[in-house]
């Protein structure tokens, strides 16, 4: 057994020591390995060469797993945002529809105030406005008191009648020199 051990030890020794032949220093040492030793050396070399690649593959697998998780989270957020957007659009459409209904209701509601240029209603009012027109054409500007006396109406009725007059045709102003009297006259019409 000691011979085998010494033979193995001597197998790694330079050739000059093993044999009696002279060896030049430029020659390389020759190793003698059995198949088990060669196989172990090759396995170690391959493992050393593959280890960085295996590390890299495992980190890439970890990154792939984390990217898949992140992708799943982003998909969940996307579906949440899509449903929220659909709900917002639906709510806005309902709000617009309700606003249109409110506006239509307001537009259909009759106006409580009469426009000053609205035609007078009633036969008495039409007759009184015609009478005012005749008096102003015949006499010219006339005070409201005089017009009340001619039409035989009260000051309150005269105010209601003035509200129904078309102020594009008539003019109401204060008498010069006496600010207490108001005068009604026809506007000058340019033809």
DOVO-764218 format. One record per residue (C-alpha): residue number from 1; residue in three letters; x, y, z. Coordinates in pm, 1 decimal, padded with zeros to 6 digits. Layout:
<kedos>
<nr NUM	rest Ala	c1 X	c2 Y	c3 Z>
...
</kedos>
This chain:
<kedos>
<nr 1	rest Unk	c1 00000.0	c2 00000.0	c3 00000.0>
<nr 2	rest Unk	c1 00278.5	c2 00238.2	c3 00072.6>
<nr 3	rest Unk	c1 00414.8	c2 00159.9	c3 -00273.8>
<nr 4	rest Unk	c1 00084.7	c2 00268.9	c3 -00432.7>
<nr 5	rest Unk	c1 00078.0	c2 00584.7	c3 -00226.4>
<nr 6	rest Unk	c1 00436.7	c2 00664.3	c3 -00312.3>
<nr 7	rest Unk	c1 00363.2	c2 00589.5	c3 -00678.3>
<nr 8	rest Unk	c1 00074.2	c2 00833.3	c3 -00673.4>
<nr 9	rest Unk	c1 00285.3	c2 01091.8	c3 -00504.0>
<nr 10	rest Unk	c1 00568.9	c2 01028.4	c3 -00745.0>
<nr 11	rest Unk	c1 00337.9	c2 01052.7	c3 -01039.9>
<nr 12	rest Unk	c1 00310.2	c2 01428.1	c3 -00972.7>
<nr 13	rest Unk	c1 00685.4	c2 01466.6	c3 -00944.9>
<nr 14	rest Unk	c1 00883.3	c2 01597.7	c3 -01235.6>
<nr 15	rest Unk	c1 00985.3	c2 01335.0	c3 -01488.1>
<nr 16	rest Unk	c1 01354.3	c2 01384.7	c3 -01416.3>
<nr 17	rest Unk	c1 01311.1	c2 01253.2	c3 -01065.6>
<nr 18	rest Unk	c1 01109.4	c2 00949.9	c3 -01177.8>
<nr 19	rest Unk	c1 01342.6	c2 00841.0	c3 -01453.8>
<nr 20	rest Unk	c1 01707.2	c2 00855.8	c3 -01512.3>
<nr 21	rest Unk	c1 01664.7	c2 01045.4	c3 -01840.1>
<nr 22	rest Unk	c1 01773.4	c2 01407.0	c3 -01841.1>
<nr 23	rest Unk	c1 01483.8	c2 01655.9	c3 -01891.4>
<nr 24	rest Unk	c1 01531.8	c2 02006.4	c3 -02019.5>
<nr 25	rest Unk	c1 01382.6	c2 02291.9	c3 -01814.6>
<nr 26	rest Unk	c1 01174.8	c2 02411.3	c3 -02113.7>
<nr 27	rest Unk	c1 00969.0	c2 02095.1	c3 -02115.0>
<nr 28	rest Unk	c1 00648.1	c2 02094.8	c3 -01920.5>
<nr 29	rest Unk	c1 00565.2	c2 01860.3	c3 -01643.3>
<nr 30	rest Unk	c1 00345.3	c2 01571.4	c3 -01733.7>
<nr 31	rest Unk	c1 00067.5	c2 01465.5	c3 -01500.2>
<nr 32	rest Unk	c1 -00070.3	c2 01121.6	c3 -01486.0>
<nr 33	rest Unk	c1 -00430.0	c2 01100.0	c3 -01369.2>
<nr 34	rest Unk	c1 -00659.7	c2 00809.5	c3 -01344.5>
<nr 35	rest Unk	c1 -01012.6	c2 00834.7	c3 -01491.6>
<nr 36	rest Unk	c1 -01179.6	c2 00914.1	c3 -01154.9>
<nr 37	rest Unk	c1 -00942.2	c2 01204.4	c3 -01088.6>
<nr 38	rest Unk	c1 -00990.1	c2 01337.5	c3 -01442.0>
<nr 39	rest Unk	c1 -01364.0	c2 01309.5	c3 -01409.1>
<nr 40	rest Unk	c1 -01359.6	c2 01494.6	c3 -01073.7>
<nr 41	rest Unk	c1 -01142.2	c2 01775.4	c3 -01217.5>
<nr 42	rest Unk	c1 -01369.7	c2 01816.5	c3 -01519.7>
<nr 43	rest Unk	c1 -01678.0	c2 01819.0	c3 -01296.9>
<nr 44	rest Unk	c1 -01527.5	c2 02086.9	c3 -01073.5>
<nr 45	rest Unk	c1 -01427.1	c2 02298.1	c3 -01372.2>
<nr 46	rest Unk	c1 -01770.6	c2 02270.8	c3 -01528.0>
<nr 47	rest Unk	c1 -01937.1	c2 02357.9	c3 -01197.2>
<nr 48	rest Unk	c1 -01710.9	c2 02661.9	c3 -01155.8>
<nr 49	rest Unk	c1 -01791.5	c2 02773.7	c3 -01510.2>
<nr 50	rest Unk	c1 -02164.9	c2 02710.3	c3 -01470.6>
<nr 51	rest Unk	c1 -02206.3	c2 02867.7	c3 -01126.0>
<nr 52	rest Unk	c1 -02220.7	c2 03234.3	c3 -01249.8>
<nr 53	rest Unk	c1 -02463.2	c2 03129.1	c3 -01521.7>
<nr 54	rest Unk	c1 -02683.4	c2 02946.3	c3 -01271.2>
<nr 55	rest Unk	c1 -02678.1	c2 03250.1	c3 -01040.7>
<nr 56	rest Unk	c1 -02776.3	c2 03472.6	c3 -01328.0>
<nr 57	rest Unk	c1 -03059.5	c2 03238.0	c3 -01432.2>
<nr 58	rest Unk	c1 -03193.8	c2 03227.8	c3 -01075.7>
<nr 59	rest Unk	c1 -03189.6	c2 03609.1	c3 -01049.0>
<nr 60	rest Unk	c1 -03365.9	c2 03633.6	c3 -01383.6>
<nr 61	rest Unk	c1 -03626.2	c2 03383.1	c3 -01265.1>
<nr 62	rest Unk	c1 -03677.2	c2 03589.7	c3 -00949.8>
<nr 63	rest Unk	c1 -03715.5	c2 03903.7	c3 -01161.2>
<nr 64	rest Unk	c1 -03961.2	c2 03722.8	c3 -01388.3>
<nr 65	rest Unk	c1 -04168.9	c2 03618.2	c3 -01089.4>
<nr 66	rest Unk	c1 -04165.4	c2 03973.1	c3 -00951.2>
<nr 67	rest Unk	c1 -04253.4	c2 04113.7	c3 -01295.6>
<nr 68	rest Unk	c1 -04545.2	c2 03872.0	c3 -01321.0>
<nr 69	rest Unk	c1 -04668.7	c2 03982.6	c3 -00978.9>
<nr 70	rest Unk	c1 -04630.6	c2 04347.8	c3 -01077.7>
<nr 71	rest Unk	c1 -04812.2	c2 04276.1	c3 -01405.0>
<nr 72	rest Unk	c1 -05099.7	c2 04116.7	c3 -01212.8>
<nr 73	rest Unk	c1 -05120.3	c2 04420.5	c3 -00982.1>
<nr 74	rest Unk	c1 -05122.6	c2 04656.8	c3 -01282.8>
<nr 75	rest Unk	c1 -05396.8	c2 04453.7	c3 -01452.5>
<nr 76	rest Unk	c1 -05605.2	c2 04474.4	c3 -01135.0>
<nr 77	rest Unk	c1 -05554.3	c2 04852.2	c3 -01122.3>
<nr 78	rest Unk	c1 -05646.7	c2 04880.9	c3 -01489.7>
<nr 79	rest Unk	c1 -05973.1	c2 04691.7	c3 -01445.7>
<nr 80	rest Unk	c1 -06052.7	c2 04900.3	c3 -01137.6>
<nr 81	rest Unk	c1 -05991.1	c2 05222.8	c3 -01330.0>
<nr 82	rest Unk	c1 -06198.5	c2 05103.0	c3 -01624.1>
<nr 83	rest Unk	c1 -06497.5	c2 05022.1	c3 -01403.9>
<nr 84	rest Unk	c1 -06460.3	c2 05353.8	c3 -01220.7>
<nr 85	rest Unk	c1 -06446.0	c2 05537.6	c3 -01553.7>
<nr 86	rest Unk	c1 -06761.8	c2 05361.3	c3 -01673.1>
<nr 87	rest Unk	c1 -06937.9	c2 05454.8	c3 -01349.0>
<nr 88	rest Unk	c1 -06826.8	c2 05818.7	c3 -01384.1>
<nr 89	rest Unk	c1 -06945.3	c2 05834.7	c3 -01745.3>
<nr 90	rest Unk	c1 -07279.9	c2 05684.5	c3 -01648.1>
<nr 91	rest Unk	c1 -07318.4	c2 05932.8	c3 -01361.1>
<nr 92	rest Unk	c1 -07229.6	c2 06226.1	c3 -01589.1>
<nr 93	rest Unk	c1 -07480.3	c2 06111.0	c3 -01851.2>
<nr 94	rest Unk	c1 -07752.2	c2 06088.8	c3 -01586.4>
<nr 95	rest Unk	c1 -07659.5	c2 06436.3	c3 -01456.3>
<nr 96	rest Unk	c1 -07674.3	c2 06582.9	c3 -01807.7>
<nr 97	rest Unk	c1 -08011.3	c2 06417.0	c3 -01866.5>
<nr 98	rest Unk	c1 -08150.0	c2 06558.3	c3 -01540.4>
<nr 99	rest Unk	c1 -08016.5	c2 06905.1	c3 -01623.3>
<nr 100	rest Unk	c1 -08184.5	c2 06893.7	c3 -01964.5>
<nr 101	rest Unk	c1 -08514.5	c2 06797.3	c3 -01801.9>
<nr 102	rest Unk	c1 -08484.7	c2 07084.2	c3 -01554.4>
<nr 103	rest Unk	c1 -08408.5	c2 07330.1	c3 -01833.7>
<nr 104	rest Unk	c1 -08700.5	c2 07203.7	c3 -02040.9>
<nr 105	rest Unk	c1 -08929.1	c2 07245.6	c3 -01739.3>
<nr 106	rest Unk	c1 -08804.7	c2 07599.4	c3 -01684.5>
<nr 107	rest Unk	c1 -08845.5	c2 07686.9	c3 -02052.0>
<nr 108	rest Unk	c1 -09204.2	c2 07556.8	c3 -02056.8>
<nr 109	rest Unk	c1 -09306.0	c2 07741.5	c3 -01741.6>
<nr 110	rest Unk	c1 -09509.5	c2 08051.4	c3 -01832.9>
<nr 111	rest Unk	c1 -09355.9	c2 08385.0	c3 -01757.6>
<nr 112	rest Unk	c1 -09518.0	c2 08572.9	c3 -01468.9>
<nr 113	rest Unk	c1 -09402.3	c2 08915.3	c3 -01586.9>
<nr 114	rest Unk	c1 -09534.8	c2 09068.8	c3 -01902.6>
<nr 115	rest Unk	c1 -09294.1	c2 09229.3	c3 -02139.3>
<nr 116	rest Unk	c1 -09349.9	c2 09601.9	c3 -02185.9>
<nr 117	rest Unk	c1 -09406.4	c2 09551.7	c3 -02556.6>
<nr 118	rest Unk	c1 -09665.3	c2 09275.9	c3 -02501.2>
<nr 119	rest Unk	c1 -09996.1	c2 09355.3	c3 -02662.2>
<nr 120	rest Unk	c1 -10265.0	c2 09460.2	c3 -02413.4>
<nr 121	rest Unk	c1 -10531.7	c2 09211.2	c3 -02317.3>
<nr 122	rest Unk	c1 -10896.3	c2 09282.4	c3 -02282.2>
<nr 123	rest Unk	c1 -11141.0	c2 09499.0	c3 -02475.8>
<nr 124	rest Unk	c1 -11144.7	c2 09790.1	c3 -02229.5>
<nr 125	rest Unk	c1 -10764.8	c2 09816.2	c3 -02234.5>
<nr 126	rest Unk	c1 -10754.4	c2 09814.2	c3 -02614.3>
<nr 127	rest Unk	c1 -11026.2	c2 10079.1	c3 -02628.8>
<nr 128	rest Unk	c1 -10848.8	c2 10298.3	c3 -02369.8>
<nr 129	rest Unk	c1 -10515.0	c2 10274.3	c3 -02553.3>
<nr 130	rest Unk	c1 -10689.3	c2 10371.6	c3 -02877.7>
<nr 131	rest Unk	c1 -10850.1	c2 10668.5	c3 -02696.8>
<nr 132	rest Unk	c1 -10505.6	c2 10775.9	c3 -02557.3>
<nr 133	rest Unk	c1 -10367.4	c2 10757.0	c3 -02910.1>
<nr 134	rest Unk	c1 -10648.7	c2 10979.2	c3 -03045.2>
<nr 135	rest Unk	c1 -10613.4	c2 11235.6	c3 -02764.1>
<nr 136	rest Unk	c1 -10236.4	c2 11261.9	c3 -02807.0>
<nr 137	rest Unk	c1 -10267.9	c2 11301.7	c3 -03182.8>
<nr 138	rest Unk	c1 -10534.7	c2 11569.4	c3 -03143.0>
<nr 139	rest Unk	c1 -10407.7	c2 11764.2	c3 -02840.9>
<nr 140	rest Unk	c1 -10036.2	c2 11675.0	c3 -02825.2>
<nr 141	rest Unk	c1 -09860.3	c2 11606.1	c3 -02493.6>
<nr 142	rest Unk	c1 -10110.2	c2 11569.7	c3 -02206.4>
<nr 143	rest Unk	c1 -10066.0	c2 11536.3	c3 -01831.3>
<nr 144	rest Unk	c1 -10161.5	c2 11210.2	c3 -01664.7>
<nr 145	rest Unk	c1 -10427.6	c2 11386.5	c3 -01451.8>
<nr 146	rest Unk	c1 -10590.3	c2 11524.3	c3 -01764.5>
<nr 147	rest Unk	c1 -10572.1	c2 11181.4	c3 -01932.8>
<nr 148	rest Unk	c1 -10738.6	c2 11020.8	c3 -01624.9>
<nr 149	rest Unk	c1 -11019.2	c2 11279.4	c3 -01647.2>
<nr 150	rest Unk	c1 -11069.0	c2 11220.7	c3 -02021.9>
<nr 151	rest Unk	c1 -11070.7	c2 10838.7	c3 -01986.6>
<nr 152	rest Unk	c1 -11272.6	c2 10857.7	c3 -01662.1>
<nr 153	rest Unk	c1 -11038.3	c2 10622.3	c3 -01474.5>
<nr 154	rest Unk	c1 -10863.5	c2 10631.5	c3 -01136.9>
<nr 155	rest Unk	c1 -10489.8	c2 10699.3	c3 -01094.4>
<nr 156	rest Unk	c1 -10442.8	c2 10332.2	c3 -01006.6>
<nr 157	rest Unk	c1 -10603.3	c2 10220.5	c3 -01333.4>
<nr 158	rest Unk	c1 -10394.3	c2 10480.1	c3 -01519.4>
<nr 159	rest Unk	c1 -10075.2	c2 10323.4	c3 -01377.1>
<nr 160	rest Unk	c1 -10188.7	c2 09978.4	c3 -01493.9>
<nr 161	rest Unk	c1 -10264.4	c2 10118.9	c3 -01836.7>
<nr 162	rest Unk	c1 -09921.3	c2 10286.6	c3 -01856.2>
<nr 163	rest Unk	c1 -09759.2	c2 09950.5	c3 -01782.7>
<nr 164	rest Unk	c1 -09934.8	c2 09804.5	c3 -02087.0>
<nr 165	rest Unk	c1 -09835.5	c2 10084.5	c3 -02325.4>
<nr 166	rest Unk	c1 -09568.4	c2 10017.7	c3 -02584.4>
<nr 167	rest Unk	c1 -09296.1	c2 10256.3	c3 -02470.2>
<nr 168	rest Unk	c1 -09137.4	c2 10245.5	c3 -02815.0>
<nr 169	rest Unk	c1 -09431.9	c2 10455.0	c3 -02932.5>
<nr 170	rest Unk	c1 -09506.9	c2 10664.6	c3 -02620.2>
<nr 171	rest Unk	c1 -09289.1	c2 10877.4	c3 -02398.1>
<nr 172	rest Unk	c1 -09343.8	c2 10971.4	c3 -02033.8>
<nr 173	rest Unk	c1 -09152.1	c2 11267.1	c3 -01892.0>
<nr 174	rest Unk	c1 -09171.5	c2 11535.0	c3 -01623.9>
<nr 175	rest Unk	c1 -09323.2	c2 11873.0	c3 -01713.5>
<nr 176	rest Unk	c1 -09056.5	c2 12143.4	c3 -01734.9>
<nr 177	rest Unk	c1 -09086.1	c2 12383.2	c3 -01442.4>
<nr 178	rest Unk	c1 -09312.6	c2 12152.4	c3 -01236.4>
<nr 179	rest Unk	c1 -09152.2	c2 11818.9	c3 -01138.6>
<nr 180	rest Unk	c1 -09476.9	c2 11698.5	c3 -00979.2>
<nr 181	rest Unk	c1 -09666.5	c2 11659.5	c3 -01308.1>
<nr 182	rest Unk	c1 -09591.2	c2 11383.3	c3 -01557.5>
<nr 183	rest Unk	c1 -09668.1	c2 11431.1	c3 -01924.0>
<nr 184	rest Unk	c1 -09746.2	c2 11159.6	c3 -02179.1>
<nr 185	rest Unk	c1 -09671.8	c2 11218.8	c3 -02546.7>
<nr 186	rest Unk	c1 -09618.9	c2 11033.7	c3 -02870.9>
<nr 187	rest Unk	c1 -09258.6	c2 10980.1	c3 -02977.6>
<nr 188	rest Unk	c1 -09149.5	c2 11142.9	c3 -03296.9>
<nr 189	rest Unk	c1 -09164.4	c2 10885.5	c3 -03572.8>
<nr 190	rest Unk	c1 -08911.0	c2 10910.3	c3 -03852.3>
<nr 191	rest Unk	c1 -09030.3	c2 10763.8	c3 -04177.4>
</kedos>
